[in-house]
Amino acid sequence: MEAAQRKAQHRPFCFSVKGHVKMLRLDIINSLVTTVFLVIISVLALIPKTTTLIVVGGVFGFLAAVVCLADGALIYRKLLFNPSGPYQKKPVREKVVL
């Protein structure tokens, strides 16, 4: 009977602190995969005949790849400085009182 009560109190994955950190890690991986995909597509778009619209599309593809890379870097930095998630009970760096 206790097992049934425990399952009723179970929090969903996305609402736990560890779940939030795991989702941020997946977001970093997603950003890197998207960056690689956009760079490949942009290069392949510029290889055949180049018209003005194709060049504009390739430039926007490279710009989107840079934005995805920046997104991954910012999320990585966020996890680097706060690895246990957004709801940390004590500060990461405690002040030393002399």
C-alpha positions as CSV (number, residue, x, y, z in Angstrom):
1,M,0.0,0.0,0.0
2,E,2.9,2.3,0.6
3,A,4.2,1.8,-2.9
4,A,0.8,3.0,-4.3
5,Q,1.1,6.1,-2.2
6,R,4.7,6.7,-3.3
7,K,3.7,6.5,-7.0
8,A,0.9,9.1,-6.3
9,Q,3.5,11.5,-4.9
10,H,6.0,11.0,-7.7
11,R,6.9,14.2,-9.4
12,P,7.1,14.3,-13.2
13,F,10.6,14.3,-14.8
14,C,10.4,17.9,-16.0
15,F,9.5,19.3,-12.6
16,S,12.5,17.9,-10.6
17,V,15.8,19.7,-10.3
18,K,17.7,16.9,-11.9
19,G,15.2,16.8,-14.7
20,H,15.7,20.4,-15.4
21,V,19.5,20.0,-15.5
22,K,19.1,17.0,-17.9
23,M,16.8,19.0,-20.2
24,L,19.4,21.8,-20.3
25,R,22.1,19.3,-21.3
26,L,19.8,18.0,-24.0
27,D,19.4,21.6,-25.2
28,I,23.1,21.9,-25.5
29,I,23.3,18.7,-27.6
30,N,20.4,19.9,-29.7
31,S,22.1,23.3,-30.3
32,L,25.3,21.6,-31.4
33,V,23.5,19.1,-33.7
34,T,21.4,22.0,-35.2
35,T,24.6,24.0,-35.8
36,V,26.3,21.2,-37.7
37,F,23.2,20.6,-39.7
38,L,22.7,24.2,-40.6
39,V,26.4,24.6,-41.7
40,I,26.1,21.5,-43.9
41,I,22.9,22.7,-45.5
42,S,24.3,26.3,-46.0
43,V,27.5,25.0,-47.7
44,L,25.5,22.6,-49.9
45,A,23.2,25.5,-50.9
46,L,26.2,27.6,-52.0
47,I,27.9,24.9,-54.1
48,P,25.7,24.7,-57.2
49,K,24.6,27.7,-59.3
50,T,24.7,30.8,-57.1
51,T,22.0,33.3,-57.6
52,T,21.2,36.2,-55.3
53,L,18.5,34.4,-53.4
54,I,20.7,31.3,-52.9
55,V,23.5,33.4,-51.5
56,V,21.1,35.2,-49.2
57,G,19.7,31.8,-48.0
58,G,23.3,30.5,-47.4
59,V,24.2,33.6,-45.4
60,F,21.0,33.3,-43.3
61,G,21.8,29.6,-42.7
62,F,25.3,30.5,-41.5
63,L,23.8,33.3,-39.3
64,A,21.3,30.8,-37.8
65,A,24.2,28.4,-37.2
66,V,26.1,31.1,-35.3
67,V,23.0,31.9,-33.2
68,C,22.5,28.2,-32.4
69,L,26.2,27.9,-31.4
70,A,25.8,31.0,-29.1
71,D,22.7,29.4,-27.5
72,G,24.6,26.2,-26.7
73,A,27.6,28.2,-25.3
74,L,25.3,30.3,-23.1
75,I,23.5,27.3,-21.7
76,Y,26.8,25.5,-21.1
77,R,28.0,28.6,-19.2
78,K,24.8,28.6,-17.2
79,L,25.3,24.9,-16.2
80,L,29.0,25.5,-15.5
81,F,28.4,28.2,-12.9
82,N,25.3,26.5,-11.4
83,P,25.6,22.7,-12.0
84,S,23.0,21.6,-9.5
85,G,20.2,23.5,-11.2
86,P,18.3,26.7,-10.7
87,Y,16.9,25.9,-7.3
88,Q,20.0,25.5,-5.2
89,K,19.6,25.8,-1.5
90,K,23.0,27.2,-0.6
91,P,25.2,29.5,-2.7
92,V,27.9,28.0,-4.9
93,R,30.6,30.2,-3.5
94,E,30.3,30.9,0.2
95,K,31.8,34.1,1.5
96,V,34.7,33.8,3.8
97,V,34.3,35.9,7.0
98,L,37.5,37.0,8.6
